[in-house]
Amino acid sequence: MRHDEARPPSPDTAARQEQAPGAVRTAGQARAVVAQLLGGDVHPDGRVLADVQLVVTELVANALRHGGGLTAFAARLEPGGARLVVDVEDGDDRHPVAQPFHGRDPASGGGRGWAIVQALTSTCQVQPLPVGGKRIRVTFVLPPASAGFGPESAG
């Protein structure tokens, strides 16, 4: 997602969004961006951060490997911090496909990424881009800050 398409960030998340690097080129950089936005673990066992980082790794790696390259990456917290929205864009018009697990050799590599993305996100959309390629937008529902953890409880 381009910066001009984003809703204005709430005051409590604006500083964290501005600190995110402008050009994400690798899965490691994408993981660092979401970790910075989430302010570390947002769940006592670290599951939410781990799930988000796994999903962005899959999306960025697939854009690089199958999508003609990563053309854009953006992550933002919605006002109030209840949801994280992640956009990954690549140059390929084809939608990702989940390969069936039935009859697959469990030791074989690959083919599980899209199923993982769909299983770990609250919503998952694939949108064609006007100039070609696609945007994959995923969202994660985050635990409430009142639960005693998360970016708003730090400090």
C-alpha positions as CSV (number, residue, x, y, z in Angstrom):
1,M,0.0,0.0,0.0
2,R,1.3,3.4,-0.8
3,H,1.5,6.0,2.0
4,D,-1.1,8.3,0.4
5,E,-3.7,5.5,0.4
6,A,-3.4,4.8,4.1
7,R,-5.8,6.2,6.6
8,P,-4.2,8.8,8.9
9,P,-2.6,7.0,11.8
10,S,-3.9,7.7,15.3
11,P,-1.5,9.7,17.5
12,D,-0.6,6.7,19.6
13,T,0.7,4.7,16.5
14,A,2.0,7.6,14.3
15,A,5.5,7.6,15.9
16,R,5.9,3.8,15.5
17,Q,4.8,4.0,11.8
18,E,7.2,6.7,11.0
19,Q,10.1,4.7,12.4
20,A,9.5,1.8,10.0
21,P,12.0,1.6,7.2
22,G,10.8,3.0,3.9
23,A,12.0,0.2,1.6
24,V,11.6,-3.4,2.7
25,R,13.5,-5.7,0.4
26,T,13.7,-8.9,2.4
27,A,11.6,-11.1,4.7
28,G,14.0,-10.2,7.6
29,Q,13.3,-6.5,7.1
30,A,9.6,-7.1,7.0
31,R,9.8,-9.0,10.3
32,A,11.7,-6.2,11.8
33,V,9.0,-3.6,10.7
34,V,6.1,-5.6,12.3
35,A,8.1,-6.2,15.4
36,Q,8.7,-2.5,15.8
37,L,5.1,-1.7,15.1
38,L,3.9,-4.2,17.7
39,G,6.4,-3.1,20.2
40,G,7.6,-6.6,20.9
41,D,5.4,-9.4,22.3
42,V,1.8,-8.6,22.3
43,H,0.8,-11.9,23.8
44,P,2.2,-13.4,27.0
45,D,3.6,-16.4,25.1
46,G,4.7,-14.4,22.0
47,R,2.3,-16.2,19.7
48,V,0.8,-13.1,18.0
49,L,4.2,-11.7,17.1
50,A,5.4,-15.1,16.0
51,D,2.3,-15.6,13.8
52,V,2.6,-12.1,12.2
53,Q,6.3,-12.7,11.5
54,L,5.7,-16.1,10.0
55,V,3.0,-14.6,7.7
56,V,5.1,-11.7,6.5
57,T,8.0,-14.1,5.9
58,E,5.8,-16.3,3.7
59,L,4.3,-13.3,1.8
60,V,7.6,-11.6,1.1
61,A,9.4,-14.8,0.3
62,N,6.6,-15.8,-2.2
63,A,6.7,-12.3,-3.8
64,L,10.4,-12.7,-4.3
65,R,10.3,-16.4,-5.4
66,H,7.1,-16.6,-7.4
67,G,5.7,-13.0,-7.8
68,G,8.3,-11.3,-10.0
69,G,9.7,-9.5,-7.0
70,L,8.5,-7.5,-4.1
71,T,7.3,-4.1,-5.3
72,A,5.9,-2.7,-2.0
73,F,5.5,-3.6,1.7
74,A,3.5,-1.7,4.3
75,A,2.3,-2.4,7.8
76,R,0.2,-0.3,10.0
77,L,-1.8,-0.4,13.2
78,E,-5.4,0.7,12.9
79,P,-6.5,3.4,15.3
80,G,-6.7,2.1,18.8
81,G,-4.3,-0.7,18.0
82,A,-6.9,-3.4,17.7
83,R,-5.8,-4.6,14.3
84,L,-2.6,-4.8,12.3
85,V,-2.9,-4.5,8.5
86,V,-0.1,-5.7,6.3
87,D,0.2,-5.1,2.5
88,V,2.6,-7.0,0.2
89,E,2.7,-6.1,-3.5
90,D,4.4,-8.0,-6.3
91,G,4.6,-7.8,-10.1
92,D,2.7,-11.0,-10.9
93,D,-1.1,-11.0,-11.6
94,R,-1.6,-14.6,-10.6
95,H,-3.3,-15.3,-7.3
96,P,-1.5,-17.6,-4.8
97,V,-2.8,-21.1,-4.6
98,A,-3.0,-23.4,-1.6
99,Q,-1.8,-26.9,-2.6
100,P,-3.9,-29.7,-1.2
101,F,-2.3,-31.6,1.7
102,H,-4.1,-34.8,0.9
103,G,-1.7,-37.3,-0.7
104,R,1.3,-35.1,-0.3
105,D,4.6,-36.4,1.1
106,P,4.9,-34.6,4.5
107,A,8.6,-34.5,4.1
108,S,8.4,-32.6,0.8
109,G,9.3,-28.9,0.8
110,G,7.2,-25.9,-0.2
111,G,3.6,-25.5,-1.1
112,R,2.3,-24.7,2.3
113,G,2.8,-21.0,2.5
114,W,-0.6,-19.8,1.3
115,A,-2.4,-22.2,3.6
116,I,-0.4,-20.9,6.5
117,V,-1.2,-17.3,5.6
118,Q,-4.9,-18.0,5.4
119,A,-4.9,-20.0,8.7
120,L,-3.1,-17.3,10.8
121,T,-4.8,-14.1,9.5
122,S,-8.1,-12.7,10.4
123,T,-8.7,-11.6,6.8
124,C,-6.8,-12.2,3.6
125,Q,-7.5,-10.4,0.3
126,V,-5.8,-10.4,-3.1
127,Q,-6.4,-7.3,-5.1
128,P,-5.2,-6.6,-8.7
129,L,-3.2,-3.5,-9.2
130,P,-3.9,-1.0,-12.0
131,V,-0.4,-1.2,-13.3
132,G,-0.3,-5.0,-13.1
133,G,0.7,-7.3,-10.3
134,K,-1.3,-7.7,-7.1
135,R,-1.6,-6.6,-3.5
136,I,-2.1,-9.1,-0.8
137,R,-3.7,-7.5,2.3
138,V,-3.9,-9.4,5.5
139,T,-5.2,-8.4,8.9
140,F,-4.6,-9.6,12.4
141,V,-6.9,-9.0,15.3
142,L,-4.6,-8.0,18.3
143,P,-5.3,-8.7,21.9
144,P,-6.7,-5.6,23.7
145,A,-4.1,-3.4,25.5
146,S,-6.3,-3.7,28.6
147,A,-5.2,-7.4,28.9
148,G,-1.9,-6.1,30.4
149,F,0.4,-6.6,27.4
150,G,1.0,-5.0,24.1
151,P,2.6,-1.7,22.9
152,E,0.3,0.5,24.9
153,S,1.1,-1.3,28.2
154,A,4.9,-0.9,27.7
155,G,6.5,2.0,29.3
